[in-house]
Amino acid sequence: MKIRSQSDVEALNLKIKTELGVDIGKYRNEEVVEQISSLLVFPIYVISWTVRPVLLAFVLYIAGYFIIDLVHVQYLLYAVLGLVFFLITGLFAGLFYLTVRFRNDIRSIMTYSMDILKGIVQDVDALNTTTDAANRKEVLQLLFLGTMHIITIPVTGDVIGNRVPFIGGLVSRLVQRVLRTLTNLFRFDQTNLANAATDAGGEGKILPMYLAGVTGFQGIVDKILGIAIRVVQLPIGLLFAFFACLTLFFVWLIN
């Protein structure tokens, strides 16, 4: 089950409520918000990381006045269009670099999400009305998707949007896209879950499967995180390349 839109999230929430009798939304509380906020380090430095490439682009733009042979209307064209092209190129370069800095924070958020998931799994095990030996793995995966898409991802987006000035909305969308991609790709280790199915017994308990699933969790996340970040970096890298080429073509054209 891949979640790509808000309607998918709502359908997931309804499915969990209907099939498992669990309201994932109630686990989204102030403690969770504060913990995720404390785990996010990169928003403190996001402006400086993105501003540096923009400043470099601006310096190159100013240097162009001394390097490029401009006459008459070319000064006006370069002053307006040149500034726009250089700054946009610098912005996309900064955003591309910023995605590299996401890694440690997202790894911490994923680890904390597994702690949230553990509490939810314990509550489901306490109810023990809808899980059995046949569907334990599917229930665990469904609860993981709910934890990420209903709690972790929206809370992380809100925290970043509130903590990052000027470009908070843009950075928030980038991080949420990385988390969504990672979540949709993630599957609990099949070997561990196969062993845990025996340990869990025949009562439908999924906590042993959770405990087995977190074994080697960090290694699995690191592998998938690399893929997720590259998925987000691709359009940013293409836009950077496009505007960089457009800027060079513009400079060549008016020179």
ZAVO-280186 format. One record per atom (N, C-alpha, C, O, CB): x, y, z; residue in three letters. Coordinates in pm, whole numbers, plus 50000, padded with zeros to 5 digits. Atoms other than C-alpha are relative to their C-alpha. Glycine has a CB too. Layout:
N
XYZALA;...
***
This chain:
255
500854988050000MET;500005000050000MET;500885012450000MET;501535015450100MET;499045000150123MET;499194988050011LYS;501715031549879LYS;499135012350022LYS;498025013349970LYS;500705000649862LYS;500734987849966ILE;500635065250015ILE;500645011749927ILE;501825014649947ILE;500005002450154ILE;499454989250080ARG;501055094449777ARG;499275013350020ARG;499825023849986ARG;499964996249854ARG;500784987749987SER;498345119849862SER;499265000150133SER;499244990250206SER;499005001449882SER;500754998749876GLN;496245132650150GLN;498804990650002GLN;498454985450108GLN;499545014450020GLN;501135009350006SER;493295111850031SER;500454985750031SER;499714978050092SER;499345000449861SER;499445013249966ASP;495535080950055ASP;500204998750151ASP;499954988250209ASP;501334997649927ASP;499794999949855VAL;496415090650414VAL;498664998150072VAL;498584990650169VAL;500685013250046VAL;501325001249939GLU;492715094450500GLU;499464985849985GLU;498854980450077GLU;499035010149938GLU;500445013850022ALA;491965060550345ALA;500764990350090ALA;500184980850142ALA;500204996049852ALA;499195008249911LEU;494835045050543LEU;499485001150143LEU;499344991050212LEU;501485004249993LEU;500514997849864ASN;493535060450867ASN;498684992850022ASN;498474986650126ASN;499835015050026ASN;501305006749991LEU;490035047350799LEU;500164984850004LEU;499464977950078LEU;499105004049882LEU;499745014550005LYS;491395012550719LYS;500484995050136LYS;500044984550183LYS;501044996849890LYS;499465004049869ILE;493325011051048ILE;498905000450106ILE;498814991550190ILE;501185009150041ILE;501094998849903LYS;490305023151247LYS;498994988649982LYS;498514982850080LYS;499315013649985LYS;501035010050029THR;487944998851074THR;500484985950030THR;499774978150094THR;499565001049856THR;499525013849989GLU;490114967651068GLU;500654996950134GLU;500594985650181GLU;500984997349890GLU;499265002749877LEU;492144972051387LEU;499405006850123LEU;499775003750236LEU;501415004449984LEU;500614993049888GLY;490004995151599GLY;500955009550071GLY;500775012250190GLY;499474990250098GLY;499004991349941VAL;492965018451658VAL;499945013849933VAL;499935014849811VAL;501414993849985VAL;499954986350051ASP;492915056451621ASP;501445004950011ASP;501885009250118ASP;499005009450079ASP;498584996149999ILE;496505064551522ILE;500165014750039ILE;501165018450101ILE;500634997549861ILE;499904985749975GLY;495795101751549GLY;500155003650147GLY;500715014150179GLY;498815006949946GLY;499934996649857LYS;495515100251929LYS;501444999250053LYS;501735004350161LYS;499104990750081LYS;498605001049957TYR;499235092051949TYR;500815012349958TYR;501985013749993TYR;500634987349942TYR;499344987450038ARG;500065125751795ARG;499725010350109ARG;498675016650109ARG;499495005149859ARG;500204991149886ASN;500525146552109ASN;501195009650014ASN;502125009449934ASN;499814991950129ASN;498954990049979GLU;502705174452248GLU;501374993750024GLU;502394999149982GLU;499645008950116GLU;498735006849973GLU;505345149952367GLU;500684995849870GLU;501894997349855GLU;499784987850090GLU;499475004050130VAL;505765136552013VAL;500545012149925VAL;501635011649867VAL;498914992949916VAL;499574987850070VAL;505975171851868VAL;501315005150059VAL;502225008749984VAL;498905010850010VAL;498784995149935GLU;508595182252123GLU;501194991049972GLU;502304995849950GLU;499795001250150GLU;498905009450024GLN;510655150752071GLN;500525001249857GLN;501735001549835GLN;499554985650028GLN;499584998650140ILE;510685153951691ILE;500715013249979ILE;501695014049906ILE;498794998949906ILE;499374986950011SER;511525190851724SER;501434999650053SER;502335005849996SER;499195010550076SER;498655000949943SER;514515182251943SER;500944991749915SER;502164993549922SER;499934994250139SER;499165008650085LEU;515735156251693LEU;500475007249874LEU;501505003549815LEU;499244987449961LEU;499684993050124LEU;515785180651401LEU;501085010550025LEU;500845020750090LEU;498745006649940LEU;498874990949982VAL;519175197551394VAL;500175009249880VAL;500485021049896VAL;501294992050023VAL;499644992350119PHE;519505209151034PHE;499215013049981PHE;499745022149919PHE;499814991549880PHE;500684987150019PRO;516765236451047PRO;500755011850057PRO;500575023150011PRO;498644999550061PRO;499234989049940ILE;519115256851266ILE;500985005949899ILE;501275017949902ILE;500764995150125ILE;498964995750093TYR;521625258650982TYR;499505001349856TYR;500275004349765TYR;501144990450005TYR;500505000950136VAL;519325256650681VAL;500215012949921VAL;500535012449802VAL;498524996450001VAL;499844987450072ILE;519535293650595ILE;501445001749953ILE;501695005349838ILE;499585011950088ILE;498604998350038SER;523335294550600SER;500414990249890SER;501184993749801SER;500924998350121SER;499655010050101TRP;523565262450395TRP;499445003549862TRP;500095001149760TRP;499504986350042TRP;500604996550129THR;521215275150126THR;500465013749951THR;500515016249831THR;498484999850010THR;499604986450039VAL;522425311350132VAL;501395000049936VAL;501645008149846VAL;499995009250122VAL;498634999950054ARG;526075302750058ARG;500034998449848ARG;500675006549781ARG;500824988950064ARG;499995000950147PRO;525445290149702PRO;499345012049933PRO;499765016249825PRO;499294987349957PRO;500674988250057VAL;523085319549643VAL;500955011950001VAL;501025019549904VAL;498705003350079VAL;499024989149992LEU;525755344049761LEU;501114998249897LEU;501565007949836LEU;500615000750141LEU;498975002850101LEU;528335327049539LEU;499485003649861LEU;500205009549780LEU;500424985150004LEU;500594996750130ALA;525965330349243ALA;499915015249983ALA;500145020449874ALA;498594993649987ALA;500104985450008PHE;525455367149327PHE;501385006249974PHE;501495015849898PHE;499415005650130PHE;498634995050023VAL;529235372949341VAL;500384998049853VAL;500975006949791VAL;501024992750093VAL;499705002650142LEU;529575356648997LEU;499225009649911LEU;499715014149807LEU;499654985349963LEU;500824990550075TYR;526735378748875TYR;500675013949997TYR;500745020249891TYR;498595001050061TYR;499324987049992ILE;528565410248994ILE;501294999849917ILE;501615009449848ILE;500315003750148ILE;498765001150076ALA;531825397748843ALA;499745000949851ALA;500605005149774ALA;500714986850033ALA;500344999550142GLY;530025395048511GLY;500075014049942GLY;500365015649824GLY;498634994549979GLY;499934986250048TYR;529885432948487TYR;501425003749957TYR;501605012249870TYR;499515009650108TYR;498614996850031PHE;533695433548473PHE;500594990549896PHE;501634993449836PHE;500844999450127PHE;499485010150094ILE;534145402748254ILE;499325000749864ILE;499954999749759ILE;499844985950059ILE;500795000050124ILE;531345405247999ILE;500045013949936ILE;499975024050005ILE;498544995650028ILE;499974987450076ASP;531515431847730ASP;498565004549973ASP;497955000149876ASP;500794998449867ASP;501394995550010LEU;528165449547780LEU;499925014149942LEU;500745022749973LEU;499334999750137LEU;500234986750056VAL;526855479147580VAL;498505002849995VAL;497694993849971VAL;500625001249857VAL;501364995150016HIS;523635499547584HIS;498954991350071HIS;499004989750193HIS;499675000849855HIS;501125007449943VAL;520515477747634VAL;500444987150068VAL;499714981450149VAL;498984996949892VAL;499515012349937GLN;522645447847730GLN;500185001750150GLN;500024992150226GLN;501334995849937GLN;499884997449856TYR;523265464148068TYR;498664997650071TYR;498614991750179TYR;500485014550025TYR;501335001849941LEU;519525464648135LEU;499604985350002LEU;499074980350102LEU;498965008249923LEU;500335014350008LEU;519045428648018LEU;500774992150105LEU;500214983450173LEU;500304994649861LEU;499185007449903TYR;521915416348230TYR;499595003450143TYR;499574994650230TYR;501495003249978TYR;500384995849866ALA;520805436548532ALA;498754992850048ALA;498654989350166ALA;499785015150004ALA;501275006249960VAL;517325421048530VAL;500044984849983VAL;499944977450080VAL;498845005849918VAL;500045014450028LEU;517475387048360LEU;501194992750061LEU;501054981650113LEU;499954997449850LEU;498805006349944GLY;521035379748469GLY;499864997550149GLY;500234986850198GLY;501225008749973GLY;500185001549855LEU;520175385548834LEU;499054988450031LEU;499304980450120LEU;499475013250062LEU;500985010749979VAL;517145362548812VAL;500624986449973VAL;500494977250054VAL;498775002049909VAL;499415012950036PHE;519045334548635PHE;501064995650101PHE;501084984050143PHE;500625000749860PHE;498935003449905PHE;522035335748869PHE;499434996050136PHE;499864986150195PHE;500985011850016PHE;500565002849868LEU;519935336549187LEU;499214987050003LEU;499294979450100LEU;499115011550045LEU;500765012650005ILE;517635308149078ILE;500954988249993ILE;500734978050058ILE;499054999949878ILE;498995010750008THR;520655287048984THR;500634997650137THR;500814986150178THR;501095003649897THR;499415001349866GLY;522205294149325GLY;499034993750098GLY;499444985950184GLY;500435013550051GLY;501005005649909LEU;518945285649503LEU;499894984949983LEU;499864977650082LEU;498645006549976LEU;500115014450023PHE;518665251349339PHE;501294992850040PHE;501234981350085PHE;499694997149853PHE;498745005849952ALA;522345244749412ALA;499954998550152ALA;500404988450206ALA;501215008749957ALA;500115000549855GLY;521655252949778GLY;499044989250046GLY;499314982350144GLY;499565013350052GLY;500985010349964LEU;518585230449791LEU;500574986049978LEU;500314977050057LEU;498725001849919LEU;499385013050026PHE;520545201749636PHE;500974996550112PHE;500984985150160PHE;500735000049863PHE;499065002349891TYR;523265205549898TYR;499264997250131TYR;499704989050212TYR;500945012250017TYR;500775001749878LEU;520615207850170LEU;499474985850014LEU;499434980450125LEU;498855009950004LEU;500525013649993THR;519165173850080THR;501054990250052THR;500704980050112THR;499524995549862THR;498935008649948VAL;522545158450162VAL;500025000750153VAL;500364990950219VAL;501385004249942VAL;499964997949856ARG;522255172950514ARG;498804994050072ARG;498784993750195ARG;500085014750028ARG;501195005849938PHE;518865156350574PHE;500304986850071PHE;499634983150167PHE;498934997849896PHE;499845014249968ARG;520335121850630ARG;499964997050150ARG;499164988850194ARG;501304995049943ARG;499915003249857ASN;521235122151002ASN;498695002950072ASN;498264995150157ASN;501125007950064ASN;501254996549933ASP;518035139851108ASP;498894990049967ASP;498134986150055ASP;499585014249960ASP;501045009450040ILE;515805116450910ILE;500244986350064ILE;499294979550102ILE;499944998749847ILE;499675012749933ARG;517625086251052ARG;499525000450146ARG;498964990650195ARG;501544997349995ARG;500454998649861SER;516905099251405SER;498474999750010SER;497914993750102SER;500545013050060SER;501474999850001ILE;513255105651319ILE;499444986149979ILE;498464982250044ILE;499485009649891ILE;500475013750025MET;512825070451182MET;500174991350124MET;499294983350156MET;500764993949882MET;499775007849878THR;514335055451498THR;498955003450106THR;498424994650172THR;501425002650055THR;501014996049904TYR;511985075851715TYR;498614995049958TYR;497804991450043TYR;499995015350016TYR;501295005050049SER;509045065551495SER;499784985550039SER;498654981350065SER;499925001649848SER;500115013949958MET;509785029451581MET;499614999050147MET;498954989450187MET;501314992549974MET;500414999649860ASP;509385038551949ASP;498505002950011ASP;497794997050093ASP;500815010650078ASP;501444997150003ILE;505975053651873ILE;499244987549958ILE;498214984050016ILE;499695011849904ILE;500635012150051LEU;505095022451677LEU;499914989350108LEU;498924982050116LEU;500774994649878LEU;500015010149894LYS;506025000651973LYS;498825002150094LYS;498154992550132LYS;501325000350078LYS;501134997249912GLY;503465018052193GLY;498684996249935GLY;497794990950002GLY;499985014650037GLY;501235003450072ILE;500775013651926ILE;499844984949993ILE;498754979750014ILE;500015006149858ILE;500035014750009VAL;501684976751881VAL;499594994050135VAL;498814984450139VAL;501394994549957VAL;500365005049867GLN;501414971152257GLN;498515001650026GLN;497874992850085GLN;500805007250109GLN;501434997849981ASP;497914986352258ASP;499194990249916ASP;498184984949961ASP;499645014549963ASP;500705009650086VAL;496854964651964VAL;500064986150059VAL;499074978850058VAL;500595000049858VAL;499855013149937ASP;498234933952139ASP;499094998750122ASP;498574988050151ASP;501464997550040ASP;500865000449882ALA;496284943452451ALA;498544997549962ALA;497824990350030ALA;500125013250079ALA;501365002350048LEU;493054944752252LEU;499854985849946LEU;498934978549981LEU;499645010249890LEU;499905013650054ASN;493964913252057ASN;498664994949946ASN;498234983849980ASN;500524990550107ASN;501305004150053THR;490674912051868THR;500034997349851THR;499154990549799THR;498985010650030THR;500035001050146THR;491674913551502THR;501254993649940THR;501284991149819THR;499825013649941THR;498785005950055THR;495154898551467THR;500054985150029THR;499574980350131THR;501265006950057THR;499815014549983ASP;495974862051419ASP;501314996149936ASP;502045004649885ASP;498814991949939ASP;498725004750053ALA;498864840651304ALA;500165003049851ALA;501285004249802ALA;500134985150023ALA;499934998250145ALA;497984846750938ALA;500245014549959ALA;500845017049854ALA;498724995049935ALA;499944986050045ASN;497834884650934ASN;500925008950084ASN;500895021150069ASN;498625005850001ASN;499154991949912ARG;500424895651194ARG;500945009149922ARG;501105020849956ARG;500814991050092ARG;499054992050077LYS;502944907250935LYS;499305011849931LYS;499835022949931LYS;500724991249895LYS;500744989450068GLU;500334927250741GLU;499565010750099GLU;499585022650067GLU;498804994249927GLU;500414990449898VAL;499064943351062VAL;501175008850042VAL;501025021050057VAL;499414992750123VAL;498814992349961LEU;502594953751163LEU;500365010149892LEU;500685021649924LEU;501184990650026LEU;499674990850110GLN;503244968950819GLN;498985011349993GLN;499335022849967GLN;500054992549867GLN;501074989950005LEU;499894987050829LEU;500175010250112LEU;499995022250091LEU;498614993250010LEU;499784991049887LEU;500615001651173LEU;501235008849978LEU;501255020550018LEU;500154992050130LEU;498824992150033PHE;504045012751054PHE;499645011349902PHE;500065022749921PHE;501114991049939PHE;500444989850096LEU;502485031050757LEU;499185010850071LEU;499355022750045LEU;499184993649886LEU;500814990349927GLY;499965047250991GLY;500855009050087GLY;500635021150091GLY;498984992850086GLY;499114992149914THR;502665058351234THR;500735010749920THR;500835022249964THR;501024990950070THR;499224990850080MET;504685074450958MET;499135010749933MET;499415022649942MET;500784992349895MET;500784990750082HIS;501975089950741HIS;499005008350080HIS;498615019250037HIS;499264992449894HIS;501004992749921ILE;499555100651016ILE;500665008050113ILE;500135018350155ILE;498984990350059ILE;499344993149889ILE;502025110851289ILE;501305006649958ILE;501415018849955ILE;500264990350115ILE;498634995050018THR;505695114251194THR;500125010249888THR;500665021149909THR;500924988549972THR;499794991350116ILE;505535129950848ILE;499305013550016ILE;499945023849994ILE;499514993249874ILE;500614986849984PRO;502925157150917PRO;500595008150115PRO;500725020250104PRO;498524998550023PRO;499404992849888VAL;504475165851256VAL;501355005849959VAL;501655017349989VAL;500174990850122VAL;498704995250048THR;507945168351098THR;499845011949906THR;500595021749916THR;500764988749929THR;500254989050091GLY;506565190450823GLY;499615012850071GLY;500085023650037GLY;498924996349902GLY;500444988249922ASP;504875213751073ASP;501175006050077ASP;501335018250081ASP;498874996150098ASP;498874995249921VAL;508005216051290VAL;500985007849912VAL;501435018649949VAL;500724988250068VAL;499064993350091ILE;510245224950996ILE;499415013049948ILE;500105023149942ILE;500374990849883ILE;500654988050050GLY;507725249650857GLY;500025011350101GLY;500125023050064GLY;498584997049960GLY;500004990049894ASN;507645267451192ASN;501405004750038ASN;501575016050082ASN;499304994650122ASN;498664996849954ARG;511385266751259ARG;500895006449894ARG;501865013249926ARG;500674987650051ARG;499164994850108VAL;512795276150918VAL;499375012649941VAL;498275011849885VAL;500214989249889VAL;500564987650056PRO;512245312550813PRO;500135000549848PRO;501014994149790PRO;500695012250061PRO;499964997050145PHE;511535323550454PHE;499704987949912PHE;498724988149837PHE;501375005649964PHE;500175011450091ILE;511875289550282ILE;499544987650075ILE;499764976350029ILE;501324997149926ILE;500435011349918GLY;510345267750555GLY;499044990849928GLY;499154978549938GLY;499365004950126GLY;500975008250072GLY;507465256050337GLY;500664991249897GLY;500304979549883GLY;498975008849934GLY;499305007650103LEU;509785245250056LEU;500834988850061LEU;500804977450013LEU;500905009349916LEU;499175010149934VAL;512195227050289VAL;499134989250063VAL;499474977450060VAL;500905006550107VAL;500935009549939SER;509275210850470SER;499504989949897SER;499444978049926SER;498825007350063SER;500485009150105ARG;507935196450143ARG;501094990449955ARG;500824978849927ARG;499495008049880ARG;498905008850039LEU;511375182950053LEU;500204988750101LEU;500354977150062LEU;501305008149986LEU;499795010149896VAL;511795165050387VAL;498834990150003VAL;499044978050015VAL;500175006750138VAL;501165008950001GLN;508245151350378GLN;500044990549881GLN;499624979049892GLN;498715008249998GLN;499935008850116ARG;508845137750030ARG;501034989050022ARG;500814977549984ARG;500345008149874ARG;499005010349967VAL;512005119950148VAL;499394989650093VAL;499554977650071VAL;501265006350066VAL;500605009249904LEU;510095104850441LEU;498914991449936LEU;498814979549965LEU;499425007750118LEU;501045007850067ARG;507145094350224ARG;500604989349910ARG;500164977849909ARG;499095009249917ARG;499355009750089THR;509425077849969THR;500614988750080THR;500464977050045THR;501075006949914THR;499365010049914LEU;511375060050243LEU;498954990550059LEU;499134978350059LEU;500815006850112LEU;501055008049937THR;508185048350415THR;499354990449901THR;499104978849934THR;498945009050061THR;500645008550101ASN;506625035050095ASN;500924988849951ASN;500454978549905ASN;499565008449883ASN;499055010350042LEU;509815015750015LEU;500324990050110LEU;500744978850083LEU;501285006549952LEU;499545008149887PHE;510385001750364PHE;499154987450019PHE;497924988050014PHE;499985008350127PHE;500645012549962ARG;509554965550442ARG;500824993850113ARG;502054993950107ARG;499874990149879ARG;499285006249891PHE;510424947850766PHE;500764987849949PHE;500314980849858PHE;499034996050112PHE;499135011050042ASP;513214922350734ASP;499254986850003ASP;498754982650107ASP;501254999350090ASP;500815012250013GLN;511574890350608GLN;500544988550085GLN;499774980850141GLN;499954995749854GLN;499415011049922THR;514034866650779THR;499655001450148THR;499234991850212THR;501524999749982THR;500324997749859ASN;513554882451120ASN;498534997550030ASN;498204991550132ASN;500375014350040ASN;501435001849977LEU;509774882651083LEU;499614985449991LEU;498714980950062LEU;499195008249901LEU;500305014450010ALA;509744846250977ALA;500344992950130ALA;499594984450175ALA;500774993749883ALA;499615005849872ASN;511604836851294ASN;499065004450111ASN;498714996750200ASN;501455003850035ASN;500854994649895ALA;509394859251504ALA;498604994149996ALA;497924993650098ALA;499915015149988ALA;501335006050011ALA;506234842851372ALA;499874987950092ALA;498814985550148ALA;499704996049855ALA;500005011649911THR;507174811751567THR;500005004550146THR;499274999150229THR;501224990949972THR;499894995049864ASP;508124831351879ASP;498695006550047ASP;498385006350166ASP;501145010050010ASP;501214992749963ALA;504854850851869ALA;498914990750051ALA;497994995350119ALA;499505007949882ALA;501025009449954GLY;502814819451934GLY;498745001049915GLY;498765007249809GLY;499665002550145GLY;501225000550080GLY;499264814151814GLY;498945009550046GLY;497785008050006GLY;499464986450001GLY;501014991249943GLU;497534842352003GLU;499805012849920GLU;499005021349959GLU;500385003450141GLU;500134987850078GLY;497914868851737GLY;500845011550048GLY;500695022749999GLY;498605004249999GLY;499144989449949LYS;500504888551931LYS;500985004649893LYS;501614996449826LYS;500754995150125LYS;499074994750101ILE;502544911651707ILE;501205006950062ILE;502125010949989ILE;499295009649907ILE;498854993649936LEU;504924926651965LEU;501294992349975LEU;502314998649947LEU;499755001250150LEU;498755007150033PRO;507484898351917PRO;500465002549857PRO;501655002849829PRO;499834985050021PRO;499644997350139MET;507344905251543MET;500595014149987MET;501515016549909MET;498774998549907MET;499434986549998TYR;507954942051610TYR;501434999650050TYR;502325005449989TYR;499145009350087TYR;498665000649940LEU;510944934251831LEU;500994993549905LEU;502154997649898LEU;499954992250132LEU;499125006350099ALA;512364911251564ALA;500225009349881ALA;501305009549822ALA;499414986749952ALA;499904991150116GLY;511644937251296GLY;500995011250018GLY;501585015849921GLY;498675005749970GLY;499084988949977VAL;513754963951462VAL;501454995450003VAL;502375003650006VAL;499655007150129VAL;498645005250008THR;516774940951458THR;500565003049861THR;500014998849759THR;500044984650029THR;499434996050130GLY;518994955251186GLY;499235011149932GLY;499455014049815GLY;500074988249908GLY;500854989450057PHE;516454983351136PHE;500825011449941PHE;500545016349832PHE;499055005450105PHE;499224988650043GLN;519105010351109GLN;500704997449867GLN;500785006249782GLN;501025003550105GLN;499345003350127GLY;520974992250832GLY;499055000449883GLY;499395005049774GLY;500654986450009GLY;501014999950106ILE;517784987750632ILE;499625014449965ILE;499525018049848ILE;498744992150045ILE;500374985950022VAL;516845024450679VAL;501085007249922VAL;500785014949830VAL;499745007150134VAL;498904993350068ASP;520295036150569ASP;500014996949851ASP;500265005749768ASP;501344996050063ASP;500025003950141LYS;520015016550244LYS;498865006949926LYS;499065012449817LYS;499874984849986LYS;501164994250067ILE;516525028950163ILE;500075015350001ILE;499615021849907ILE;498704995350067ILE;499884985549989LEU;517305064350280LEU;500825005649884LEU;500505016149829LEU;500645003950133LEU;499194995750114GLY;519995067050013GLY;499175000849873GLY;499325010249794GLY;501174990749979GLY;500885000150118ILE;517405057849748ILE;499015011550006ILE;498805018649908ILE;499244986649989ILE;501024989649984ALA;514785081649888ALA;500585013949975ALA;499945022249910ALA;499394999450141ALA;499374986950019ILE;517185111049894ILE;500335002349853ILE;500185013349801ILE;501275001350086ILE;499704998650144ARG;518275104249536ARG;498745002949920ARG;498795010449822ARG;500684987449946ARG;501274997450068VAL;514625103949428VAL;499645014850011VAL;499165020849914VAL;498864991350059VAL;500304985849979VAL;514185138749576VAL;501045008949932VAL;500715019549879VAL;499955003250151VAL;498944992050059GLN;517535151249449GLN;499895000849848GLN;500315010749788GLN;501354994350037GLN;500035000450147LEU;516835141449087LEU;499335012249939LEU;499965018949857LEU;499284987649954LEU;500594988050062PRO;514315169049000PRO;500745012950035PRO;500835022049953PRO;498545001350042PRO;499254988049961ILE;516325194649198ILE;501285001149918ILE;501635012049871ILE;500344999750152ILE;498795000150081GLY;519515184449018GLY;499735003649855GLY;500525010849793GLY;500664986550007GLY;500364996850138LEU;517775186348681LEU;499675014849984LEU;500065021149885LEU;498814991449954LEU;500334985750006LEU;516405221048757LEU;501265008550014LEU;501415018749947LEU;499005003750111LEU;498734992849985PHE;519855232448873PHE;500774999849868PHE;501285010149824PHE;500854993850113PHE;499285001350127ALA;521415219148551ALA;499345008549892ALA;500035014849811ALA;500064985349956ALA;500734992350102PHE;518685235448340PHE;500295014950015PHE;500615021649916PHE;498484997450011PHE;499794985649981PHE;519055270048496PHE;501475003949988PHE;501795015049947PHE;499475004350136PHE;498584997350018ALA;522855267448501ALA;500325001349851ALA;501045010449809ALA;500864988850065ALA;499794999350146CYS;522835260248126CYS;499325012349941CYS;499875018849852CYS;499464987349932CYS;500724988250048LEU;520245287548069LEU;500785012650032LEU;500845021849951LEU;498605000650062LEU;499204988449960THR;522415312248260THR;501235001549912THR;501555012649867THR;500424998850147THR;498814999650085LEU;525525303048062LEU;499645004149857LEU;500365011749793LEU;500694986349999LEU;500454996550136PHE;523585305547735PHE;499665014949993PHE;499985021649895PHE;498774991549959PHE;500344985849996PHE;522265339747836PHE;501265008650001PHE;501335018649928PHE;499145003050124PHE;498754992649995VAL;525765352147923VAL;500694999749864VAL;501195009949817VAL;500924994350108VAL;499385001350133TRP;527095338647591TRP;499265008549898TRP;499885014549810TRP;500014985249954TRP;500814993150098LEU;524205354647404LEU;500235015150002LEU;500275021449896LEU;498544996950023LEU;499854985549992ILE;524735390047533ILE;501465004549999ILE;501735016549996ILE;499325005250124ILE;498574996349996ASN;528545388847538ASN;500445005249864ASN;501605008849846ASN;500874987850043ASN;
***
